[in-house]
Amino acid sequence: MAWLSERILGLVDLLNSIKGRNLQWRQSNQAQQAELKQQRILAEKALEAELKKQSVKLEHEIDLLKTRHDAELSMYKTRCKQDIKDYRQYLDSLDQLKESIQKSYTHLPESVALTIHHHAKHLLRNMWEAEDHERKIRYEIELIRFMTAVHEDARLHLENAGLRNLPESTLKLLQQPSAGQNESARPAKR
């Protein structure tokens, strides 16, 4: 039993010794612990301030992007409205072209006038929907050439007092392949 109480006392002494060392370590490192705690608090505050600063900066950048996006959207809408207006003017012009053909060539079947009108609308649509600028220009040139031929045929018909029975230049252009058909007939570049 004495042996057991010596062991228990030894364990108690060991525990007290460990507690004492721990207390002694805490006392000797108390200033360092307080400084580390203070540094952690300062670092947290600095991080919080930096996050607020970054948040304000991001909000400002988002506002700038929204403003730029709104301006670009407004310009795009304006461009689209102008494009629609231009397209309507083109269509009105093509309707006038059809009427001009029908007035100049009264003997011409309506289906021929409609075919000429339809072809001009087809060229306009191709020009309008062309993805790249070069292709758009080719269709535009083709449309201009076609409309010029129609007007020239009508003018010549009126000047010659109806001696020309058909719009020959226009009909020749109708028989030629369009710019898009010419492209599809070309071999692919390698």
Secondary structure, DSSP 8 states (H G I E B T S, - for coil): -HHHHHHHHHHHHHHHHHHHHHHHHHHHTHHHHHHHHHHHHHHHHHHHHHHHHHHHHHHHHHHHHHHHHHHHHHHHHHHHHHHHHHHHHHHHHHHHHHHHHHHH-TTS-HHHHHHHHHHHHHHHHHHHH-SSHHHHHHHHHHHHHHHHHHHHHHHHHHHTTT---S-HHHHHHHHS--HHHHHHHS----
